[in-house]
Amino acid sequence: MDSVLRIYTNQDIKRVAKQLERDLSRVDGVAEVIISGEVDPSIAINLDMTKLKQFGISSNTIATAVKARNVNIPGGNFKP
């Protein structure tokens, strides 16, 4: 059987998880539904302050540039 791979965004996965949470909560006998494993996408940037100083760039300049280009992109793959 061939499977189709689709890339889901974190928002897609959260939406499906919330819907499952609502649906399962309505099942008679289910006391609690807990969603876990949610990913908080982040990156770490290590700055070489010596090199930044050589180029006349401050860490605030880097932070401003990163914030200005912050975008949401698909965070991974999900195979149903």
C-alpha positions in Angstrom: 0.0 0.0 0.0 1.4 3.4 -1.0 1.1 6.1 1.6 0.7 9.8 1.0 3.0 12.1 3.0 1.7 15.5 3.8 3.5 18.2 5.7 1.5 19.6 8.6 2.2 22.8 10.3 2.2 23.0 14.1 -1.1 24.9 13.9 -2.6 22.0 11.9 -1.5 19.5 14.5 -2.7 21.7 17.4 -6.1 22.1 15.7 -6.5 18.3 15.3 -5.3 17.7 18.9 -7.8 20.2 20.3 -10.6 18.5 18.2 -9.6 15.1 19.5 -9.5 16.5 23.1 -13.1 17.8 22.7 -14.3 14.6 21.1 -12.7 12.3 23.6 -13.9 14.4 26.6 -17.5 13.8 25.5 -17.0 10.0 25.6 -18.9 8.5 28.6 -16.4 7.3 31.2 -13.5 9.5 30.1 -12.5 11.6 33.1 -9.7 13.6 31.6 -7.9 14.2 28.3 -4.4 15.6 28.5 -2.5 16.8 25.4 1.2 16.6 25.7 4.3 16.8 23.5 3.5 20.2 22.1 6.5 21.7 20.5 7.5 25.3 21.1 9.6 26.1 18.1 12.7 28.1 18.9 16.3 28.5 17.8 19.4 29.4 19.7 21.9 31.9 18.2 25.4 32.0 19.7 27.1 35.3 19.0 30.9 35.8 18.7 31.1 39.2 20.4 34.6 39.8 19.2 33.6 39.3 15.5 30.5 41.4 16.0 32.6 44.2 17.4 35.0 43.9 14.4 32.1 44.5 12.1 30.6 47.2 14.2 27.4 45.2 14.9 25.7 45.1 18.3 23.8 42.1 19.7 20.7 44.4 19.7 21.1 44.8 15.9 21.1 41.0 15.5 18.0 40.6 17.8 16.2 43.3 15.8 17.0 41.6 12.5 15.9 38.2 13.7 12.6 39.6 15.1 11.9 41.5 11.8 12.3 38.3 9.8 10.4 36.0 12.2 8.1 33.7 10.2 6.0 30.7 10.8 6.9 27.7 8.6 5.9 24.0 8.8 7.6 22.4 11.7 7.8 18.8 10.6 6.0 15.8 9.2 3.0 14.0 10.4 2.0 10.6 9.0 -1.6 9.6 9.8 
